[in-house]
Amino acid sequence: MTDETRSHDPGSHPDLPPPASTVGVVGWVRQNLFATPLDVALTVLALYLVYLLVPPVIQWAFIDADWVGDTRDACSREGACWVYIRVWFKQLMYGRYPDEELWRINTAYVLLVAAAIPLFIPGFRWKQWIGLFLLVGYPIIAFFLFVGDAFGLELVETPLWGGLFLTLVIALVGIVASLPIGIVLALGRRSEMPVVRSICVAFIELWRGVPLITVLFMSSVMFPLFMPEGVNFDKLLRALVGVMLFSAAYMAEVVRGGLQAIPKGQYEAAEALGLSFWKMMGLIVLPQALKLVIPGIVNTFIGLFKDTTLVLIIGLFDFLGMVQLAGTNPDWLGFAVEGYVFVAAGFWVFCFSMSRYSQHLEKKLHTGH
Amino acid sequence: MKLTKVLLAAAAATTLSTAAVAGTLDDVRGKGFVQCGVSQGLAGFSNPDEQGNWTGIDVDVCRAVAAAVLGDAGKVKFTPLSAKERFTALQSGEVDVLSRNTTWTLVRDSALGLNFAGVNYYDGQGFMVRKDLGVKSALELDGASVCVNIGTTTELNLSDYFRANSMKFNPVVFEKADEVVAAYDSGRCDVYTTDQSGLAAQRIKLKEPNAHMILPEVISKEPLGPVVRHGDDKWLDTVKWTLYAMVEAEELGVTSKNVDQMKGSSSPNVRRLLGVEGDGGKNLGLSVDWAYNVVKQVGNYGESFERHVGVKTSLGLERGQNALWKDGGLQYAMPVR
């Protein structure tokens, strides 16, 4: 007697497996790729596009590419010439920072990673202290490491900074500074004190109303003209302040969005408990509001990270600028595509990591309401 | 654009009064280095090498000034400047000398509060064509389609030239230089036009650089040279004569290799240039061996040219207008005496 002919009492028949055509790979493909004639057409079209695009790219970037050598002669020019990236790698990473001082940048990188790792370990006990160190202690240490001129370190002037290093400096300074300034501005804009409110509104609307490129240009071209003769602020410092204030204005509006989403009852409950303004904000409103706007905050961070490439117009060479600069060497003319692909890959890695981290953070902080 | 000019002129006027008092020459001596404004990368003029050092003929001018003033061509700090901020950087004192492929024009010389110290490269607009087109002169280009950057003086010069020679052309315009080159390379047009030094650099980027040639005609004047602040005559003299010394050295046959032997030369011109005789250096406020240092450490004008943009480099530019006046070019140094 086989299974098929076995009889069951009414209501006690066990569930039969679904038809073979609706499960597994075949089922998934049928359901998602070939469900209707339109789906069939779109799938075929998409596959054709992939066929058109992917093999030539792989051919160019890997199969025909040149990997070994130190000079232009090593490039056959049939595919990508990654020799170009290798020869210029140090400058793409560190700019013209002196060779014998590179350990200072590397030390700062290692310190940053080492300090950040415990933050990812669940249940680690001194997270607040490490966070405080990263926000306060680390920037001071990094400043002295990068600039030098103290503790026996040699002075390295900012025109020598460049490459990915400069991109990270600008982006991290902008990110770290914009959040606290943005929160203060957002609170100020919702304040009931007219003077504070109008100052915050004016600040936000002014900085949000001009393009970043204008801010950088003003800081670099017009600002020195207003200074008395001989008074020169460092160009990088001027750009950093500009980027910081600009991103703070954007951040303020993102945070304000979160503040508005918190029900009035939360404020009233906090007040009924007798909490002061700062305690109400710090303990009840802001933790909820910031959690709500994580996607918006990370969006602003990613935008800022990519906007750092604009410093090119004021003669600072960030990651992208350094690639373009390297491409002007007479011995290495004509490798723009390799350079841009490399930079795009670099930017993608950083931006994608930020995006993934924000999703992780959202999940972790999700409390189900 | 107009507003920028007004603002720059106003700024220039305010800096004038102060700049005239402060002597850049003394400043440079005091701080021990020359702060030099260069481009953000222009092949052969100012670009970094693999080690991160700036090289190029514009860079050599700065090194030569440092050699003349401080006796050490290495005492230069470079500030890369974008085209828009270059004049402000000079006016505000951020740089001592601007050596950044800057064209000498009346407006810049007068309205912006700047002084040009000379011309270290005579550039001009030229044409590039495919060799198999069989064209030998720009005058044979009637009816050609020409790839050009939109809204530039290049475009204006182009139409002026064709109109003056009553020829027709078909412009193919693009926004960015890279697009223009790509279009030319893919055969969208017969001719590509921009400054001659630019043509040489862009040619290397083509798929088959040797299948293209640059036509001999130069249809515009683009004299490029170092710039200093207006009202500081002593510093202007320093930069100007440093440039002349390099050209004069080439004319007299003094090179970085033979400069030590040439010190014993019997030619009065050589002896005066190298400071064996006369007190040219003292009058300039420099050391007696100022020109010796320039030639020894940087080289004469011809050496600098051949090292960075000459026929042996990948740019492969002929001397052309930049040959010495004796050889039919425009490079002419005032007598060092």
Boltz contact constraints between the chains, C-beta under 6 A:
constraints:
  - contact:
      token1: [A, 87]
      token2: [B, 50]
      max_distance: 6.0
  - contact:
      token1: [A, 91]
      token2: [B, 52]
      max_distance: 6.0
  - contact:
      token1: [A, 96]
      token2: [B, 52]
      max_distance: 6.0
  - contact:
      token1: [A, 159]
      token2: [B, 79]
      max_distance: 6.0
  - contact:
      token1: [A, 220]
      token2: [B, 85]
      max_distance: 6.0
  - contact:
      token1: [A, 221]
      token2: [B, 85]
      max_distance: 6.0
  - contact:
      token1: [A, 221]
      token2: [B, 88]
      max_distance: 6.0
  - contact:
      token1: [A, 224]
      token2: [B, 92]
      max_distance: 6.0
  - contact:
      token1: [A, 225]
      token2: [B, 11]
      max_distance: 6.0
  - contact:
      token1: [A, 225]
      token2: [B, 92]
      max_distance: 6.0
  - contact:
      token1: [A, 229]
      token2: [B, 18]
      max_distance: 6.0
  - contact:
      token1: [A, 232]
      token2: [B, 94]
      max_distance: 6.0
  - contact:
      token1: [A, 313]
      token2: [B, 82]
      max_distance: 6.0
  - contact:
      token1: [A, 315]
      token2: [B, 40]
      max_distance: 6.0
  - contact:
      token1: [A, 315]
      token2: [B, 80]
      max_distance: 6.0
  - contact:
      token1: [A, 315]
      token2: [B, 81]
      max_distance: 6.0
  - contact:
      token1: [A, 315]
      token2: [B, 82]
      max_distance: 6.0
  - contact:
      token1: [A, 325]
      token2: [B, 41]
      max_distance: 6.0
  - contact:
      token1: [A, 328]
      token2: [B, 41]
      max_distance: 6.0
  - contact:
      token1: [A, 328]
      token2: [B, 42]
      max_distance: 6.0
  - contact:
      token1: [A, 328]
      token2: [B, 43]
      max_distance: 6.0
  - contact:
      token1: [A, 328]
      token2: [B, 47]
      max_distance: 6.0
  - contact:
      token1: [A, 329]
      token2: [B, 47]
      max_distance: 6.0
  - contact:
      token1: [A, 330]
      token2: [B, 43]
      max_distance: 6.0
  - contact:
      token1: [A, 330]
      token2: [B, 44]
      max_distance: 6.0
  - contact:
      token1: [A, 330]
      token2: [B, 313]
      max_distance: 6.0
  - contact:
      token1: [A, 330]
      token2: [B, 314]
      max_distance: 6.0
  - contact:
      token1: [A, 330]
      token2: [B, 315]
      max_distance: 6.0
  - contact:
      token1: [A, 331]
      token2: [B, 314]
      max_distance: 6.0
  - contact:
      token1: [A, 333]
      token2: [B, 43]
      max_distance: 6.0
  - contact:
      token1: [A, 333]
      token2: [B, 201]
      max_distance: 6.0
  - contact:
      token1: [A, 333]
      token2: [B, 204]
      max_distance: 6.0
  - contact:
      token1: [A, 333]
      token2: [B, 205]
      max_distance: 6.0
  - contact:
      token1: [A, 334]
      token2: [B, 204]
      max_distance: 6.0
  - contact:
      token1: [A, 334]
      token2: [B, 205]
      max_distance: 6.0
